[in-house]
Each structure stands twice: as structure tokens, then as C-alpha cells.
Amino acid sequence: MASDLDFVEYVRDQVSGAGDVTFRKMFGEYALYCDGKVVAFICDNQLFVKPTAGGREYVGSVTEAPFYPGGKPHFLIEDRLDDREWLTGLIRLAWQETPMPKPKPEKSRKRVK
């Protein structure tokens, strides 16, 4: 089951105080970005936040699950989606502890003779 765009936009709006929050369709679902870093995924209308040490301390007891079969476990946020302040704090922590993506190498251009 794919995520509804309405749900994705709701989550983005909930965490909009964390920074420049955007989303992008990936693999049929969505990646959630904060200031250029992927901090969460939205799959099957569920929010999976990247696990970090600070996030684990912030959340306390948390359910972890992969957002696709065989994937790495992420924090599955189920009961606090409506708590804008708490959710924004978690996204900020995920952003702080997630490295910037590596720059993509430039594609070499083939010369046409």
C-alpha cells in the first residue's frame, strides 16, 4: 500500500519548524528531508525516523521497524504524530546526527566526433 500524499503533507507540516522540510518520492514511497538531509521515510502511511543516539534518548522507549523488508530498523512513530513540538524535536535531533550526503560525482560527458 502506497502512502497518501495527504498524509505525507500532514507529516511535513507537523515538522516544518525543524527547518526547510521537503519530501521526495522514492521507491514508490517518500523520503523526508530537513535542510538537505534525509531524516525520515514515510511508507504505508507510517513515519520512520532515522535512529540516532540523541533521538533514542529523546524518545525513550520506541518501536523500531524497517520501512521495507530487509531494511535497517528505524524509529516507528505511531502515537505522537499529532504532537508537533515533540516530533519537531525528534527531527531536529535526527538532522543534527545525520551526516550531509556525499556529493555525487560528475558524470563524464562522452565526446562526439
SVG drawing of the C-alpha trace seen along z (x, -y; Angstrom):
<svg xmlns="http://www.w3.org/2000/svg" viewBox="-5 -27 41 36">
<polyline fill="none" stroke="black" stroke-width="0.4" points="0.0,0.0 1.5,-3.3 1.3,-6.4 -1.3,-9.0 0.0,-12.4 -2.3,-14.0 -0.5,-12.0 2.9,-13.0 2.0,-16.7 0.5,-16.4 3.8,-15.0 5.8,-17.7 3.6,-20.4 3.9,-18.8 7.7,-19.1 8.0,-22.3 9.5,-24.1 12.6,-21.8 14.0,-23.7 13.5,-23.5 11.4,-20.3 10.7,-18.8 9.8,-15.3 10.6,-13.3 9.1,-10.2 11.5,-7.3 10.9,-3.7 7.2,-4.2 7.1,-5.8 8.6,-9.1 11.9,-10.3 11.6,-13.3 14.4,-15.8 15.3,-18.5 17.8,-21.1 19.1,-18.8 19.5,-15.6 17.2,-12.6 15.9,-12.3 12.9,-10.0 10.8,-7.9 7.1,-7.6 5.9,-4.2 2.4,-2.8 1.2,-5.9 3.7,-5.4 6.6,-7.6 10.0,-6.0 12.7,-8.4 16.4,-7.7 17.7,-6.2 20.3,-8.3 21.7,-8.2 20.2,-11.6 16.9,-10.5 16.9,-7.3 17.5,-9.3 14.8,-11.8 12.2,-9.2 12.9,-6.7 11.0,-3.5 10.5,-3.3 9.3,-0.7 11.9,-0.1 11.0,1.5 12.4,1.5 10.5,-0.7 10.9,2.1 11.5,5.8 15.1,6.5 15.9,2.8 17.6,1.3 15.3,0.6 14.1,-3.0 12.1,-4.6 8.4,-3.9 6.4,-6.9 2.8,-5.9 1.1,-7.6 2.8,-11.0 2.2,-12.2 -0.1,-14.9 2.4,-16.2 4.0,-18.9 6.6,-20.1 7.8,-16.7 8.0,-15.5 9.9,-18.6 12.4,-18.0 13.0,-14.4 13.5,-15.5 16.0,-18.2 18.0,-15.6 18.0,-13.3 19.2,-16.2 22.0,-17.0 23.3,-13.5 23.0,-12.6 25.9,-13.5 25.5,-15.5 25.1,-13.4 28.2,-12.8 28.4,-14.9 27.5,-12.9 30.4,-12.5 30.0,-14.5 29.0,-12.4 31.6,-12.3 30.5,-13.6 31.1,-11.5 32.7,-13.3 31.0,-13.1 33.4,-13.2"/>
</svg>
